[in-house]
């Protein structure tokens, strides 16, 4: 496995402007939201219903996808049959 590369942009000579990806999304979370997402994921709930429950916003499904991706990467949840679409 290749470790993530972390860059200190204050030490990089910039030749063009930096673009912050996904800056329109709320990528913050908390333990309550993680626990709710984990419980719903383990029940086989599909991503749209998880989003409706924990992130009922215009961008909720994308933010929920990113939360679930984070949770898989951090071994908080395991891949399941049906993937993000549910059981």
N, C-alpha and C positions, 0 to 999 in steps of 0.2 A: 504494500500500500504506500502510495506517495503522500508524504505529509503536506498539509496545507501550507502554502507560502504566505507569510504575512509581510506586507510592505509598510514601511514607515514613510508615508508620503511627504513628511516634512524634510526627509533626507534625499528625496529624489528631485533631480533637476527636471522641471516640467517643461515640455516643449509644446504642449497644447492643453487646453482646459480639461479638467477631470469631469467625468460624467458619473454621477451617483445613480446606480441602477435601482429600479423599483422604489424611487423616492416618493412616489404617490401612495405607497402602501404603508400601513401601520404594522411594522414588524416587531412590535413589542408584545410581550405576553406576561402571564403571571401563573403561579402554581394552581390557582382555581381553574383557569382556562385550560391549562395542560391536563389537569385531572379530569375535567369534563370531556375533553377531546379523547383522552385515553379510554375512558369508560365507554363512550359512544363507538370508538374504533373497535374495541374488543367485543362489543355487541354486534358488530357487523353493519353498523349504520353507514350509509353512503355519504360521500363528502359533501353533497349539497345539503343534506339534513344536518350534518355536523355543523356546517357553516351557518345554517339558519338558527341553530341553537346557540352557538358561541360567538358568531360574528355576523349578526343580521344587518349588514351594510351592503352598499353597492359593490364593494370590492371583497366581500366576505369570503367567497369561494376561493379566490386566488390567495388571500391571506391564510385561509385554513389549509390550503394545499401546502403552502410554505411552512406553516406550523407543523403539519404532519411530516413533511420532508425532514425538518429539523429533528423531530421526535424519532424518526427512523435512524437518522445519522447518529443520534445520541443514545441509541439503543433503549429508548423509552417505550417504543412499540415495535412490534415485529410485522414484517410483511404478512399479508393474509390472502386467502383465496378470495377472488373477486376484486382484489386490489383496492383502489380508492372508491370503486363503485359499490362495494358492500357485498354481503353474502348472497 
